[in-house]
Amino acid sequence: MSRYKKMFEKKNILKEGCFVPFVVIGDPSLETSIKIIDTLIENGSDALELGIPFSDPLADGPIIQKSNLRALSNNYSILKYFDVIQTLRKKYFNIPIGILLYANLIYNQGIKNFYQQCSKSDLDSVLIADVPIEEYEIFYKYANQFNINSIFICPPDANEKFLKQLSLYAKGYIYLLSRPGVTGIKEKTVSLPNKFIKKIKKYNTLPLLQGFGIKNSTQVKKSILSGTNGVICGSAIINIIEKNLSVEKDMIKKIKDFSFKLIQSTK
């Protein structure tokens, strides 16, 4: 049984939602980002979504864009990020770990080599932010060959055609967007209507995680009540990193306190 399946089944039995943090590996440094990840897991996060730094992350708002640039300024190679993932996997064998990245990084490695590396690092999933589902076949082929779940983003205005395609390709879970546009915490985050959640479930039995703009306990509770299986939270955590770059101790403590509140609200 896959790690995602185990996680969602356990949460279902407990009647709880999942909390999945997103951070960019290497922001603000490799060492500090590992401490942040350790803090998030030790605090009770259910899975990890990790960004592989990229120079032009178009699906992301300014907070995550700056996070990518801070990580890139350290000049680590993609293989270094895979080293970090392998280290995390040894420490946290049962935690699902997914990565979010952009297609150019995969093309640079060669698609087959990239997924082989994912498999070697014992990754659970890959989300490619800038490849539409209509162009996914080649990635899907190698993802399946190496037993990596393909994660897709589903916008709140998705039509029937897209939902049908999603049911053919998606594995692990479906990443529901709170709103169209880019990531961020300033824009208004909408509660997804139960009608929309039911529409997705008509085509797909996969668990649903809601992301984009999740920044407080009320949003987490609303999301789970609307029928999702939990939330993904990125910009709000990365905002804490950005605001506390000069004092690592404060940064870690604030991330610990913030994530603890959100994790408690999934129960």
PyMOL commands that set and color helices and strands:
alter all, ss='L'
color gray80, all
select helices_A, chain A and resi 3-14+30-42+62-72+78-91+103-109+111-120+133-135+137-145+160-169+194-203+217-225+235-243+248-264
alter helices_A, ss='H'
color red, helices_A
select strands_A, chain A and resi 18-24+48-51+97-101+125-128+149-150+152-154+174-177+208-211+230-233
alter strands_A, ss='S'
color yellow, strands_A
deselect
rebuild
show_as cartoon
